[in-house]
């Protein structure tokens, strides 16, 4: 493994010290959680094959959301490997939202213009807010694709509970308490390697990655079959 030459001051900077600790956790996760590493790597391969397969499709607009979902998935992998648990779930929520938007716009191409004009003025922004409401879109998806819609709805709520939104459950999973006589000391862990919460985050990342790809499979069924992504997804679902 090549060793980078660190610039002056790197080792004395508190942010870079945190980066180094996170990086060490990533390496430890790779070594100690091979089952989840393999599963996540398979899902990543599914993203890469699906992106390769839709390069020449005429239905090009949802592809942008597929790219963003993959980027969110990779970022979530990095955070759960480094054991930044609540932060990982914030990215998983974004990953799901990209797939939900992509599928919705595939079914409602007349809404492309509405979405693209969001930044023009306040009225345009409000129009997007009124139309692109995740609960309402999930309800539409579930009506046509019950299995995928229900899975997406369940995982979306799970990401919110686990850190994509400030709440009690997200706070408590990384909080510890030390009582010493009359004094109580609370500690909030930014990094929580080797914990039950990290293992749960690895599982959540795999579930969201698989669910997101399944939503895009609805958009590009032939391409997913052609590139072998449909078979890969079937394998990825086992045990989740």
N, C-alpha and C positions, 0 to 999 in steps of 0.2 A: 504494500500500500504506500503510495507516494505521500510524502510529508510536505505540506506547504510551509513556506517561509513566512512566519507571522510578522506583520508590520510592527514597528515600534509602538509600545503602549497597549498592544492587544491584551496582554495578560493582566494589566492593571485596571482595565475598564470593566465596570460592573456588568454592563450589557453583554460584552463578549464573554465574560465568565459564565453568564447564564447560557449563552449560545453553546459554549463548550460542554456544559453539564447536559444540555438538551441533546447535543450530538452524541455524547457518551451513552445516553439512554437509548438513542436510536440504534446504536450498534449492539447494545445489550438485548434490545427487543428482537433484533434480527437473529441473534444467536440463541435466545431462550424461548422464542415463540414461533418456531418454524412452521407449526401447523397453520397459524393465522397469517404468517408472512407468505406462505405458499398460496393460501386462499386469496389473499389480497393481490398477490402478483398475478394470479389467474384472472381476477376481475379486471385488473389494469390491462392485461392482454386483450380482454374483451373490448375495452374502450378503444384500444389502439387498432384492433382489427375492424371495429365498426366505423371508426373515423376514416380508415383507409378505404373501406367499402363504399362510403357515401361521397367520396371525392367527386364523382362524376354524375351525381343524381341531379335531376331537374328540380327536385323538392329541396332547395338549397337553404332556405331560411332557418329551419330547425337545427341545421348543422352547427350554427353558431352556438346554440345552447348546449349541444353535445360537447363541443370543445370546452366551454366554461364548466360544465359539470365534471368533465375529466380533470380539469385543473383544480377544481374544488376537492375532488376525490384524492388527488395526489397530496394536496396541502393537508387534508384531514389525516391521511396516512402518516405524514411527517409529524403531525402533532400528537397523534395517539402513540406512535413509536417513541416519541420523546417524552411521553407521559404528561402532556398538557391536556388534561381530560375535558374540562368544560369548554375550552377553546376549540377543541376538536369537534364538538357537537355543533358549534356555531357554523363551522364550515360544512358539516354534513347537512344542515338545514339549507344552506345555500345550494349545495349540490342537488338536493331534491327539488328546490324551487326552479332551478334551471331546466330540469327534466319536465316538471309540471307545466312551465311556460312553453317549452318547446312542443309538447304534445298538444296543448291548448291552441297554439298558433297554427299547428298543422291542421287541426280540425276547423279552425276559424281564420282562414287566410285574409278575410276582410279586416281583421284586427291588426294586421301588420302595420298599417299606416298609423293607427292609434298608438301603438307601442313605440314606433319610431319617432313620433312627434312629441313625446312626453316632455322634453326639455324646452319646447317652444315658448310656453307661457303657463300661467297658473291654471287656466282652464283646461289645457291639454294634460297637465299633470294630474288634475283631479279626475279627468276622464279615464286615465289609466288606472288610478286608484279605485274608481268605481267598478271597472270591468275586471281587472286582474286581482281578484280576491282569492287567495289560496283555498280557503274552505269551500267556496262556491265552485271553483274549478275542480277540486278534488271530488266534489259531489257529482259533477258532470262526468268525470273520468270513471268513477265507481259505477255509475249507471250503465256505462257501455262495457267496462272491463272490470268486473267485480273483484277478481283476485288481486290484480295489480293496484287498483284504486284503494282497496282496503289496506293493503300492505303499505302503500305510500302514506295514507292517512295515519296509520298507527305509528310509523317511523317518524313522520313529521312531528307529531305530538311528543314522541320520545326525545327527539333532539331538543325541543323546547324545554322539556322538563330537565334535561341533563346538562344544559349550559348555553343553549342558543338564545335563551332569555333569562334575565336575572330572576331567580326564584329560590325557594328554600332548598329544594332537592339538589340543585346545582351547587349551591353554597356548601351544603353539609357534606357532600361526597369528598371534599378535599380539606375539611376542617377537623382539627384535633383539639382536644382540651386536656390540660394538665392542671390538676388541683393540688395545691401545696398549702395545707392549713387553711387559712382564710383567703388565700389568693387563688384566683383561677386565671390561667394563661391560655389564650386561644391562639392557635397557629393555623394559618391557611397555606396549604402546600401549592406552590406554582407547578412543581414537578412531582409526580407521584408514581415513580417506577415500581414495577413488581407488585402492584396493588390489585385488589379485586376490581377496582374501578378501571384500571388500565385494561385488564382482560375484557371487561364489559365494553370498553370503548373500541377495542379491536374487533369485537363481534359486531358492534353497531356499525362500524365503518364498512365491514363486509356486507352487512344487510342493506345498508343504504346504497352501496355501490351496485349490488345486484339488482335492487329495486329500481334504481335510476336507469340502468341499462334495459331493464324489462319495459320501462315506459317508452324508451326510444325504440325498442323492438316493435312496438305498436306502430310507430311512424315509418320504420324501414324494415318490414318483415322479410321481404325477399333478399335484401342486402345482408341482413343478419344471418339468414340461412346460407347464403352463398359464401360468406366469409367464415362460417363455422361458429359464429357468436351465439346462435341459438342453442347449439349443443353445449357450448361452454357454459352458458347460463343455466342449463339444466343440471349440469354437474355442480355448479357453484351453489345452487339452492340446497343441495343435500347437506343436512346437518345444521342449517341456519334456522 
